[in-house]
C-alpha cells in the first residue's frame, strides 16, 4: 500500500490587490509523509521563543504574538 503525503499550507495577507489590501501576500507549505516526526522540535522552538520574548514581527500570532508589525514584543 502507498504512503500518504501530508501537505500543510498557510498564508499571510490577502488577495485584495487594491490600495486597501495588504502590501504582501505570502504562501508557505510543508510536505511530509511522517507529520509527527519533528513535531516536538517545532513545539520546543515555539515555547523557547515565547519564553525569550523573541516572537516579534508576528511570529505565532494566535498564541500571544506581537500586535502589529512594529517589531516590539508583548
C-alpha positions as CSV (number, residue, x, y, z in Angstrom):
1,X,0.0,0.0,0.0
2,X,1.3,3.5,-0.8
3,X,2.3,6.2,1.6
4,X,0.1,9.2,2.4
5,X,1.6,12.6,1.7
6,X,0.5,15.3,4.2
7,X,0.7,18.9,2.9
8,X,0.3,21.8,5.3
9,X,-0.3,25.3,3.8
10,X,-0.6,28.7,5.4
11,X,-1.0,32.2,4.1
12,X,-0.5,35.7,5.3
13,X,-2.0,38.7,3.6
14,X,-5.0,38.8,1.3
15,X,-5.8,38.7,-2.4
16,X,-7.2,42.3,-2.3
17,X,-4.6,43.9,-4.6
18,X,-6.3,47.3,-4.3
19,X,-4.8,50.2,-2.3
20,X,-6.7,48.9,0.8
21,X,-5.1,45.4,0.6
22,X,-2.0,44.2,2.3
23,X,1.3,45.1,0.8
24,X,2.5,41.5,0.6
25,X,0.9,38.0,0.2
26,X,3.0,35.1,1.5
27,X,2.2,31.4,1.0
28,X,4.2,28.7,2.7
29,X,3.9,24.9,2.7
30,X,5.4,21.8,4.2
31,X,5.0,18.4,2.8
32,X,5.9,15.2,4.7
33,X,5.0,11.5,4.9
34,X,5.6,11.5,8.7
35,X,3.8,14.5,10.2
36,X,4.6,13.6,13.8
37,X,8.3,13.4,13.1
38,X,9.9,16.7,14.1
39,X,6.7,17.9,15.9
40,X,8.4,18.1,19.3
41,X,11.3,20.2,17.9
42,X,8.8,22.8,16.5
43,X,6.9,22.9,19.8
44,X,10.1,23.3,21.7
45,X,11.3,26.1,19.4
46,X,7.9,27.8,19.7
47,X,8.0,27.9,23.5
48,X,11.7,28.8,23.6
49,X,10.9,31.9,21.5
50,X,7.9,32.7,23.7
51,X,10.0,32.3,26.8
52,X,12.7,34.5,25.4
53,X,10.1,37.1,24.3
54,X,11.6,36.9,20.7
55,X,8.3,36.3,19.0
56,X,8.4,39.7,17.4
57,X,7.0,40.8,14.0
58,X,4.0,38.4,14.2
59,X,5.5,35.0,15.0
60,X,2.8,32.7,16.4
61,X,0.2,35.5,16.4
62,X,-2.6,33.0,17.5
63,X,-0.6,32.2,20.7
64,X,0.1,35.7,22.1
65,X,2.4,37.0,19.5
66,X,3.0,40.7,18.7
67,X,0.4,43.2,18.0
68,X,1.0,44.9,14.7
69,X,4.3,45.0,12.7
70,X,6.3,47.3,14.9
71,X,8.7,44.5,15.9
72,X,8.0,45.1,19.6
73,X,7.1,42.1,21.7
74,X,4.2,41.9,24.0
